[in-house]
Amino acid sequence: MISISATEPIASTTDETLSEKAYRLIENMIITLELAPGARLTEASLMMRTGIGRTPVREAVLRLVTDRLMEVIPRRGLVVTQVLPHEVVQAFDLRLLLEPLMTSAAAMHAAEDERGLVMGFAEKMIAAANRDDPIAYLDADNMFDITVARAARNLHLERVMNPLRAAVRRGWYFYMGVSDLVPTAHAHAAIARKIFDGDHNGAAEASRRLVGMARASVIKNGLGLSLV
């Protein structure tokens, strides 16, 4: 388990509401262990940490609870959830099934500007990995996923994928820290190129390889288990 000090992430190049910004900032704090599992929180403390007002923070907290990054415990308030190995593996398994559907749909339906954004975020991931900047990598990875999900034009799939993305990203950083960022960044770039070219079969296969590679790394190297 490697702790990374989270700083203000790079600004996204897509419009986001204050609620979305609050969610992104708090999620980064949880994933990078600035807010460790079991940490007790209040809306007021999160407002101070993010510099964002009560209503957007409250909306972000509701999403974080839905995504199982936080939970509300009677008489204790908001608590950061524990990272459970079996839940991480389950999230990877589901993402392995659903990610190819999403990237394939994005390759078919993405607008021209969305294709450019996906390529741009992949390039930012490669640059961040090369300079060993996990925070910039995490933010670019998050925006890559958000852009692909929106480009897929499938609201139901997007809603299902949101908590899976959070669980996988958190599991990766909890067990793997900053290892393997360069190969995973290039794997994202391979997906981005297929989406940019409109190659839906290629995008599906590239995403299947990425999620499979990440799953294998976490199970074998992070959890010390045999692959199943």
C-alpha positions as CSV (number, residue, x, y, z in Angstrom):
1,M,0.0,0.0,0.0
2,I,1.6,3.3,-1.1
3,S,0.4,6.7,0.1
4,I,0.6,9.5,-2.4
5,S,0.1,13.2,-1.4
6,A,-2.7,14.6,-3.4
7,T,-2.5,18.1,-4.7
8,E,-4.9,20.1,-6.9
9,P,-5.4,18.0,-10.0
10,I,-4.8,19.4,-13.5
11,A,-7.8,21.3,-14.8
12,S,-10.0,19.5,-17.2
13,T,-10.6,20.8,-20.6
14,T,-14.3,19.9,-20.5
15,D,-16.9,21.9,-18.7
16,E,-17.8,20.6,-15.3
17,T,-20.3,21.8,-12.6
18,L,-19.2,22.6,-9.1
19,S,-20.7,19.3,-8.0
20,E,-18.6,17.4,-10.5
21,K,-15.5,19.3,-9.5
22,A,-16.2,18.5,-5.8
23,Y,-16.6,14.9,-6.6
24,R,-13.4,14.8,-8.7
25,L,-11.4,16.4,-5.9
26,I,-12.7,14.3,-3.1
27,E,-12.4,11.1,-5.1
28,N,-8.8,11.9,-5.8
29,M,-8.2,12.4,-2.1
30,I,-9.7,9.1,-1.3
31,I,-7.9,7.2,-4.1
32,T,-4.5,8.7,-3.2
33,L,-5.1,8.0,0.5
34,E,-5.0,11.6,1.6
35,L,-8.4,10.5,3.0
36,A,-7.5,7.0,4.2
37,P,-10.0,4.1,4.7
38,G,-11.9,4.6,7.9
39,A,-11.3,8.4,8.0
40,R,-14.3,10.3,9.5
41,L,-15.4,13.3,7.6
42,T,-18.0,16.1,7.7
43,E,-19.4,18.3,5.0
44,A,-17.7,21.3,6.6
45,S,-14.3,19.6,6.5
46,L,-14.8,18.7,2.8
47,M,-15.8,22.2,2.1
48,M,-12.6,23.4,3.6
49,R,-10.5,20.9,1.7
50,T,-12.1,21.6,-1.7
51,G,-12.9,25.3,-1.4
52,I,-16.4,24.6,-2.7
53,G,-19.7,25.4,-1.1
54,R,-22.1,23.2,0.9
55,T,-24.6,22.3,-1.8
56,P,-22.1,21.0,-4.4
57,V,-20.2,19.2,-1.7
58,R,-23.4,17.6,-0.5
59,E,-24.3,16.5,-4.0
60,A,-20.7,15.1,-4.4
61,V,-21.0,13.2,-1.1
62,L,-24.3,11.5,-2.3
63,R,-22.5,10.3,-5.4
64,L,-19.5,9.1,-3.4
65,V,-21.8,7.1,-1.1
66,T,-23.5,5.6,-4.2
67,D,-20.1,4.7,-5.6
68,R,-19.2,3.0,-2.2
69,L,-16.2,5.3,-1.6
70,M,-18.0,6.7,1.5
71,E,-20.7,5.4,3.8
72,V,-22.9,7.0,6.4
73,I,-22.7,5.3,9.7
74,P,-25.1,6.2,12.5
75,R,-23.6,8.3,15.3
76,R,-20.3,8.4,13.3
77,G,-21.3,10.4,10.2
78,L,-19.4,10.1,7.0
79,V,-16.7,7.5,6.8
80,V,-14.3,6.6,4.0
81,T,-15.0,2.9,3.1
82,Q,-12.4,0.2,3.4
83,V,-10.7,-1.3,0.3
84,L,-11.8,-5.0,0.2
85,P,-9.8,-7.3,-2.1
86,H,-12.8,-9.3,-3.3
87,E,-14.8,-6.2,-4.2
88,V,-11.8,-4.9,-6.2
89,V,-11.6,-8.1,-8.2
90,Q,-15.4,-8.1,-8.7
91,A,-15.2,-4.6,-10.1
92,F,-12.4,-5.6,-12.5
93,D,-14.5,-8.6,-13.6
94,L,-17.5,-6.5,-14.4
95,R,-15.4,-3.8,-16.1
96,L,-13.8,-6.5,-18.2
97,L,-17.2,-7.4,-19.5
98,L,-18.6,-3.8,-19.9
99,E,-15.6,-1.7,-20.9
100,P,-15.4,-3.2,-24.5
101,L,-19.1,-2.3,-25.0
102,M,-18.5,1.3,-23.9
103,T,-15.4,1.9,-25.9
104,S,-17.0,0.2,-29.0
105,A,-20.0,2.5,-28.7
106,A,-17.7,5.6,-28.2
107,A,-15.9,4.7,-31.4
108,M,-19.2,4.6,-33.3
109,H,-20.9,7.6,-31.7
110,A,-18.3,10.1,-30.5
111,A,-18.4,13.6,-32.0
112,E,-15.2,15.0,-33.6
113,D,-14.3,17.1,-30.6
114,E,-14.8,14.2,-28.3
115,R,-12.4,12.0,-30.3
116,G,-9.9,14.8,-30.0
117,L,-10.4,15.1,-26.3
118,V,-9.9,11.3,-25.8
119,M,-6.6,11.5,-27.7
120,G,-5.6,14.5,-25.7
121,F,-6.2,12.9,-22.3
122,A,-4.3,9.8,-23.4
123,E,-1.4,12.0,-24.3
124,K,-1.6,13.7,-20.9
125,M,-1.5,10.3,-19.3
126,I,1.6,9.3,-21.2
127,A,3.3,12.6,-20.3
128,A,2.4,12.3,-16.6
129,A,3.6,8.7,-16.5
130,N,6.9,9.6,-18.1
131,R,7.6,12.3,-15.5
132,D,6.3,10.1,-12.7
133,D,3.4,12.4,-11.7
134,P,0.7,10.1,-10.4
135,I,-1.7,13.0,-9.6
136,A,-1.7,14.4,-13.1
137,Y,-2.0,10.8,-14.4
138,L,-5.0,10.1,-12.1
139,D,-6.8,13.3,-13.3
140,A,-6.2,12.6,-17.0
141,D,-7.3,9.0,-16.5
142,N,-10.5,10.2,-14.9
143,M,-11.3,12.7,-17.6
144,F,-10.4,10.0,-20.3
145,D,-13.0,7.7,-18.7
146,I,-15.7,10.4,-18.4
147,T,-15.2,11.5,-22.0
148,V,-15.4,8.0,-23.3
149,A,-18.5,7.3,-21.2
150,R,-20.3,10.4,-22.5
151,A,-19.3,9.6,-26.1
152,A,-20.8,6.2,-25.9
153,R,-24.3,7.8,-25.8
154,N,-25.6,5.1,-23.4
155,L,-26.9,6.6,-20.2
156,H,-27.6,3.2,-18.6
157,L,-24.2,1.9,-19.3
158,E,-22.6,5.1,-18.1
159,R,-24.5,4.9,-14.8
160,V,-23.4,1.3,-14.3
161,M,-19.8,2.1,-15.1
162,N,-19.3,5.1,-12.8
163,P,-19.0,3.1,-9.6
164,L,-16.9,0.4,-11.3
165,R,-14.4,2.9,-12.6
166,A,-14.1,4.4,-9.1
167,A,-13.6,1.0,-7.5
168,V,-11.0,-0.1,-10.0
169,R,-9.1,3.1,-9.9
170,R,-9.0,3.0,-6.1
171,G,-8.1,-0.6,-6.0
172,W,-5.2,0.0,-8.4
173,Y,-3.7,2.8,-6.4
174,F,-4.3,1.1,-3.1
175,Y,-2.5,-2.1,-4.1
176,M,-0.2,-1.0,-6.9
177,G,0.7,2.6,-6.0
178,V,2.5,4.3,-8.9
179,S,3.8,1.2,-10.6
180,D,3.1,0.3,-14.2
181,L,1.9,3.8,-15.2
182,V,3.8,3.9,-18.4
183,P,2.4,0.7,-20.0
184,T,-1.1,1.5,-18.9
185,A,-0.8,5.0,-20.3
186,H,0.2,3.6,-23.7
187,A,-2.7,1.0,-23.4
188,H,-5.1,4.0,-23.0
189,A,-3.5,5.6,-26.0
190,A,-4.2,2.5,-28.1
191,I,-7.9,2.7,-27.1
192,A,-7.9,6.4,-27.9
193,R,-6.5,5.8,-31.4
194,K,-9.2,3.2,-32.2
195,I,-11.9,5.6,-31.0
196,F,-10.4,8.5,-33.0
197,D,-10.4,6.3,-36.1
198,G,-13.9,5.0,-35.5
199,D,-12.7,1.4,-35.2
200,H,-15.3,0.0,-32.8
201,N,-14.0,-3.6,-32.9
202,G,-10.4,-2.4,-32.4
203,A,-11.5,-0.1,-29.5
204,A,-13.3,-3.0,-27.8
205,E,-10.3,-5.3,-28.1
206,A,-7.8,-2.6,-26.9
207,S,-10.0,-1.9,-23.9
208,R,-10.3,-5.7,-23.2
209,R,-6.5,-5.9,-23.2
210,L,-6.1,-2.9,-20.9
211,V,-8.6,-4.1,-18.2
212,G,-7.2,-7.6,-18.4
213,M,-3.7,-6.4,-17.9
214,A,-4.6,-4.2,-15.0
215,R,-6.7,-7.0,-13.4
216,A,-3.8,-9.4,-13.7
217,S,-1.3,-7.0,-12.2
218,V,-3.5,-6.2,-9.2
219,I,-4.3,-9.9,-8.5
220,K,-0.8,-11.2,-8.9
221,N,1.4,-8.3,-7.8
222,G,-0.9,-6.4,-5.5
223,L,-2.9,-9.1,-3.8
224,G,-0.3,-11.9,-4.2
225,L,-2.9,-14.3,-5.5
226,S,-3.0,-16.8,-8.4
227,L,-4.9,-15.6,-11.5
228,V,-8.3,-17.2,-12.0
